[in-house]
Amino acid sequence: MKRSNRLIILIGILLAVVAFVGVLILGSGGGGGGGGGATPPPTVKVVTAKVDIGLGTVVTADMLSTKDENSDLVPVNAVTEPKSILGVPVRQAVYAGQVMQTSMFSAAGVSSSAEILKNLEPGFRAMAVQVDQVTGVGTIIQPGDRVDVVIAFEDSDAKFPVVAEGATTREGVPLQDVRNFKVIDDLLSNTSIKVLVQNSKVLGTLLPPPAAEATGQQASPPPASTSDQVALTGQVQIVILQLTAQQVELVRFAQLDGNLSLVLRATGDKDVPPDVTTGITLFELVEKWGVLPGGLIIQVPPPPK
């Protein structure tokens, strides 16, 4: 056999071996799984919003649906069971089709301008008030909650005296009638309480850092607490309320000349009418509630004629 013929045979054998090896590699999937393609990731059932859900809305079953989603696309805090969020208000606006996440049901203590403006209804104003653990329900108020604003004039303020009108005198040049008033009794309690604003929506909340942290110093640790004890740390909270123009004036007066408190309402109170209250003074306590009975008489002067 000629040398050229043997060379052709060797080249043919080599090509056959290369082709055989290639077939084996392709048959094994080339490291990418059977069938010549990559193995798809597993799916996870997640809960999604069927409709838009506004800030503070309590989630019901008809607002939710479920779908199977690729596990690599599912947020780490995705909700997988609808019953786990039923009856819970959302703390941010949720849009139809969004995957429900546990972070939607709690506030981190910081609200952005965009979030507040997005949830502020036309015709209303956003106003900030400062409360603490006592006047702000333990600083647990969150966006979407409903609150009432209460004003209190304390007896020690001396801003709300109980007075009686005396005889009118003629004074001045030219003479004119002057009405005269005097305090009935300096010892009489002049404390007065009234619910000023009812059912105001909370647009956002802010928890400022402790004063020591703000100045770069080491903040002292809060007192230790157990399950049946509350640590009073002096924490304050900024609560941003949705108010009408008239309500803004009332709340601002309460900030300047009284003591302001917020009380938390039930989640289902969104559309209930306001309660009619009397306000509370010492006279109301004695006459209507029977406080300090037994011979205590409070003489309230008649209205001026």
C-alpha positions in Angstrom: 0.0 0.0 0.0 1.3 3.4 -0.9 2.2 5.8 1.8 -0.4 8.4 0.6 -3.2 5.9 0.9 -2.2 5.0 4.5 -2.2 8.8 5.4 -5.7 9.2 4.1 -6.9 6.2 6.1 -5.3 7.6 9.4 -6.9 11.0 8.8 -10.3 9.3 8.3 -9.9 7.3 11.5 -9.0 10.4 13.5 -12.0 12.3 12.2 -14.3 9.4 13.1 -12.9 9.3 16.6 -13.5 13.1 17.0 -17.0 12.7 15.7 -17.7 9.9 18.1 -16.5 11.9 21.0 -18.6 14.9 20.0 -21.7 12.6 19.8 -21.0 11.4 23.3 -20.7 15.0 24.7 -23.9 16.1 23.0 -25.7 13.0 24.2 -24.7 13.8 27.8 -26.2 17.3 27.4 -22.9 19.1 27.6 -23.3 19.7 31.3 -26.7 21.5 30.7 -29.2 18.8 31.5 -31.1 16.4 29.4 -32.9 17.3 26.2 -30.2 19.8 25.1 -31.6 22.6 27.4 -31.1 24.0 31.0 -33.3 22.7 33.8 -35.9 25.3 34.6 -36.0 26.6 38.3 -38.7 25.3 40.6 -41.9 27.3 41.0 -43.3 28.7 44.2 -47.0 29.6 44.9 -47.2 33.3 45.9 -50.0 35.6 46.9 -50.8 38.6 44.6 -53.1 41.6 44.8 -56.2 41.1 42.6 -57.1 44.8 42.8 -55.5 48.0 44.0 -55.4 48.2 47.8 -55.2 51.7 49.3 -53.1 52.7 52.3 -54.7 51.5 55.6 -57.2 49.1 53.8 -57.8 45.9 55.7 -57.1 43.0 53.4 -60.0 40.6 52.6 -60.0 37.4 50.6 -61.6 38.9 47.5 -58.6 41.3 47.1 -56.2 38.4 46.7 -55.2 35.7 44.2 -52.3 33.2 43.9 -50.0 32.2 41.1 -47.0 30.0 40.5 -43.8 32.0 40.1 -40.2 31.0 39.4 -38.4 30.7 42.7 -35.5 33.0 41.5 -38.0 35.8 40.8 -39.8 35.6 44.2 -39.0 38.2 46.8 -37.5 36.8 50.0 -40.4 38.1 52.1 -43.2 37.1 49.7 -46.5 36.0 51.2 -47.3 32.4 50.3 -50.5 31.8 52.3 -53.5 34.2 51.9 -54.9 33.5 55.3 -51.7 34.9 57.0 -52.6 38.5 55.9 -56.4 38.5 56.1 -57.8 41.2 58.4 -54.5 43.1 58.4 -54.2 46.7 57.1 -51.5 47.5 54.5 -49.0 50.2 55.4 -48.4 51.3 51.8 -50.4 51.5 48.6 -50.5 48.1 46.7 -51.3 47.8 43.0 -53.1 45.0 41.2 -50.7 42.2 40.2 -48.1 43.0 42.8 -46.7 40.1 44.8 -47.8 40.6 48.5 -44.8 40.9 50.8 -44.6 41.0 54.6 -42.9 44.4 54.4 -46.2 45.9 53.1 -47.8 45.4 56.6 -45.2 47.2 58.8 -43.6 50.6 58.7 -39.9 51.0 59.2 -40.3 54.4 60.9 -39.4 56.5 57.8 -41.9 57.9 55.4 -40.8 59.6 52.1 -42.4 62.7 50.5 -43.4 60.6 47.5 -45.3 58.1 49.7 -47.1 60.9 51.6 -48.1 62.8 48.5 -49.3 59.6 46.8 -51.7 58.8 49.7 -52.8 62.4 50.3 -56.4 62.8 49.1 -57.4 65.9 47.1 -58.6 68.8 49.2 -56.7 67.7 52.3 -53.5 68.8 53.9 -50.6 66.8 55.5 -49.6 68.1 59.0 -47.0 66.8 61.4 -47.6 66.5 65.1 -45.1 65.2 67.8 -46.2 62.7 70.4 -44.4 60.4 72.9 -45.1 57.0 74.4 -47.9 58.4 76.5 -49.6 60.9 74.2 -49.0 58.7 71.1 -50.2 55.2 72.1 -46.7 54.0 72.9 -45.4 55.3 69.5 -47.0 52.2 67.8 -49.0 54.4 65.3 -48.3 53.4 61.7 -49.2 54.7 58.2 -52.8 53.9 57.3 -54.0 54.0 60.9 -57.0 56.1 62.0 -56.6 58.4 65.0 -58.5 61.1 67.0 -56.8 64.3 68.1 -57.5 65.3 71.8 -56.8 68.7 73.3 -56.3 69.2 77.1 -56.0 72.5 79.1 -54.5 71.7 82.4 -55.5 73.6 85.6 -51.9 74.5 86.0 -51.9 76.3 82.6 -54.1 79.1 84.0 -55.3 79.6 80.4 -58.9 78.5 81.0 -60.3 80.3 84.1 -63.9 80.0 85.3 -65.2 83.5 85.6 -68.4 85.3 86.6 -69.7 88.5 85.1 -70.2 91.4 87.5 -72.1 94.6 87.1 -71.5 96.7 84.0 -69.7 100.0 84.6 -69.6 103.3 82.6 -66.0 104.1 81.8 -63.8 106.0 79.4 -64.1 109.2 77.4 -66.6 109.3 76.0 -68.4 107.0 78.5 -69.3 103.6 77.4 -70.5 100.4 79.0 -67.8 98.0 80.1 -68.5 94.4 81.0 -66.5 93.2 84.1 -65.5 89.6 84.8 -63.7 88.0 87.8 -62.4 84.6 88.6 -64.9 82.7 90.7 -62.4 80.6 92.7 -58.7 80.2 92.2 -59.0 76.7 93.8 -61.6 75.4 91.3 -60.2 73.0 88.8 -60.1 74.5 85.4 -58.9 71.4 83.5 -60.8 70.9 80.2 -60.6 68.0 77.8 -62.1 67.7 74.3 -61.8 65.5 71.2 -61.1 68.0 68.5 -60.6 65.9 65.3 -62.0 62.5 64.7 -61.0 59.7 62.2 -57.9 61.3 60.7 -55.9 59.1 58.4 -52.2 58.7 59.2 -50.1 59.4 56.1 -46.7 58.6 57.5 -44.6 58.3 60.7 -41.0 59.2 61.6 -39.0 58.0 64.5 -36.2 60.5 65.1 -32.9 58.9 66.5 -32.2 59.4 70.2 -30.5 62.7 71.1 -27.2 61.1 72.1 -26.9 59.4 68.6 -27.7 62.7 66.9 -24.7 64.3 68.6 -22.4 61.4 67.8 -22.3 60.2 71.4 -22.9 56.7 72.7 -26.6 56.3 73.3 -27.5 54.8 76.6 -29.3 51.4 76.3 -33.0 51.5 77.1 -34.2 50.0 80.4 -34.6 46.2 80.3 -38.2 45.1 80.0 -40.0 41.8 80.3 -43.3 40.6 78.7 -45.3 42.4 81.4 -43.3 45.6 81.7 -42.9 48.6 79.4 -39.6 50.4 79.0 -40.3 54.2 79.1 -37.4 55.4 76.9 -38.6 58.9 76.2 -39.0 58.0 72.5 -40.8 60.6 70.5 -42.6 60.0 67.2 -43.6 62.4 64.4 -47.1 61.5 63.0 -48.2 63.0 59.7 -52.0 63.5 59.6 -54.4 64.1 56.8 -56.6 67.1 57.8 -58.9 69.6 56.3 -58.0 73.3 56.4 -60.3 73.8 59.4 -58.8 70.9 61.2 -55.3 72.2 60.6 -56.3 75.4 62.6 -57.7 73.3 65.4 -54.7 71.1 65.7 -52.3 74.0 65.5 -54.1 75.7 68.4 -53.8 72.5 70.4 -50.1 72.4 69.7 -49.5 76.0 70.8 -51.9 76.6 73.7 -52.8 73.1 75.0 -51.6 69.6 75.3 -52.2 67.3 72.3 -52.7 63.6 72.3 -53.5 61.0 69.7 -55.8 58.0 70.3 -55.9 55.0 68.0 -59.1 53.9 66.3 -60.2 50.5 65.1 -59.2 49.5 61.6 -62.9 49.3 60.6 -63.7 53.0 61.5 -62.8 54.4 58.1 -66.4 55.4 57.1 -68.1 55.7 60.5 -69.7 59.1 61.4 -68.1 61.2 64.2 -69.1 60.6 67.8 -70.8 63.4 69.6 -68.9 64.2 72.9 -69.6 66.7 75.6 -66.0 67.5 76.5 -65.0 67.1 80.1 -64.6 69.7 82.9 -65.0 69.4 86.6 -68.6 70.5 86.3 -69.3 67.7 83.7 -67.7 65.1 86.0 -69.9 66.1 88.9 -73.2 66.7 87.2 -73.2 63.9 84.6 -70.7 61.3 85.9 -71.2 61.5 89.6 -67.6 62.2 90.4 -67.0 63.7 93.9 -70.7 63.4 95.1 -72.0 64.3 98.5 -72.5 68.0 99.1 -70.1 69.4 96.4 -71.8 72.3 94.7 -70.4 74.1 91.6 -72.2 77.3 90.8 -71.8 78.1 87.1 -72.7 81.7 86.2 -75.6 82.1 83.7 -74.7 83.4 80.2 -74.6 87.2 79.9 -77.9 88.8 78.8 
